[in-house]
């Protein structure tokens, strides 16, 4: 999924450094009694943000949803990016 976001940003000459806001829609994890896995999301987030390579920490809104349009999908992410320079 991160590669899809990077490709969409690249079309507009933006990178992950330019993301200022993320809306994250999470389906409850069936393997965890349909509980929201926010800790798992945070682990994934920290692979790309708040790192030495990318210290940017976009604001995040995480919402648990019943399902997503793509069959079997557990996460959908919408980002807002802004060029700061």
C-alpha positions as CSV (number, residue, x, y, z in Angstrom):
1,X,0.0,0.0,0.0
2,X,2.8,2.5,0.8
3,X,4.1,2.0,-2.7
4,X,0.7,3.1,-4.2
5,X,0.8,6.2,-2.0
6,X,4.4,7.0,-3.1
7,X,3.5,6.5,-6.8
8,X,0.4,8.8,-6.4
9,X,2.5,11.5,-4.7
10,X,5.3,11.2,-7.2
11,X,2.9,12.2,-10.1
12,X,2.6,15.5,-8.3
13,X,6.3,15.8,-7.5
14,X,5.7,15.0,-3.8
15,X,7.1,12.4,-1.4
16,X,6.2,10.9,2.0
17,X,8.0,14.0,3.5
18,X,5.1,16.2,2.1
19,X,2.3,14.3,3.8
20,X,0.6,16.4,6.5
21,X,-2.5,14.4,7.3
22,X,-3.6,10.7,7.1
23,X,-7.1,9.4,7.4
24,X,-6.8,5.7,8.1
25,X,-9.8,3.3,7.9
26,X,-9.2,0.0,9.7
27,X,-11.3,-3.1,9.6
28,X,-11.3,-5.0,12.9
29,X,-8.8,-7.8,12.8
30,X,-10.8,-11.1,12.4
31,X,-7.8,-12.9,14.0
32,X,-8.3,-10.7,17.1
33,X,-12.0,-10.9,17.7
34,X,-12.6,-8.0,15.3
35,X,-10.7,-5.6,17.6
36,X,-8.9,-2.6,16.1
37,X,-5.2,-3.2,15.7
38,X,-4.0,0.4,16.3
39,X,-0.7,-0.9,17.7
40,X,-0.1,-2.7,14.4
41,X,-0.9,0.4,12.4
42,X,1.5,2.4,14.5
43,X,4.3,-0.1,13.9
44,X,3.7,0.2,10.2
45,X,3.5,4.0,10.4
46,X,6.9,4.2,12.2
47,X,8.6,2.3,9.4
48,X,8.1,5.4,7.2
49,X,7.5,8.3,9.5
50,X,9.3,9.6,12.6
51,X,12.6,8.0,11.4
52,X,16.1,9.4,10.8
53,X,15.4,9.4,7.1
54,X,11.9,11.0,7.4
55,X,11.4,12.8,10.6
56,X,8.0,14.0,9.4
57,X,5.0,13.0,11.6
58,X,1.8,13.7,9.8
59,X,-1.3,14.1,11.9
60,X,-3.4,10.8,11.9
61,X,-7.0,10.0,12.2
62,X,-7.8,6.3,12.6
63,X,-11.3,5.1,12.3
64,X,-12.6,1.5,12.7
65,X,-15.0,0.5,10.0
66,X,-17.1,-2.6,9.4
67,X,-15.7,-3.2,5.9
68,X,-13.9,-1.7,3.0
69,X,-14.8,-1.8,-0.7
70,X,-11.9,-4.1,-1.7
71,X,-12.7,-7.7,-0.8
72,X,-10.5,-8.8,2.2
73,X,-8.9,-5.4,2.7
74,X,-8.2,-4.5,6.3
75,X,-6.7,-1.0,5.8
76,X,-7.5,2.0,3.5
77,X,-5.4,5.2,3.8
78,X,-6.1,8.6,2.5
79,X,-3.3,11.2,2.7
80,X,-3.2,15.0,2.3
81,X,0.2,16.3,1.1
82,X,1.4,19.9,0.8
83,X,4.6,21.2,-0.7
84,X,6.3,23.3,1.9
85,X,9.1,24.8,-0.1
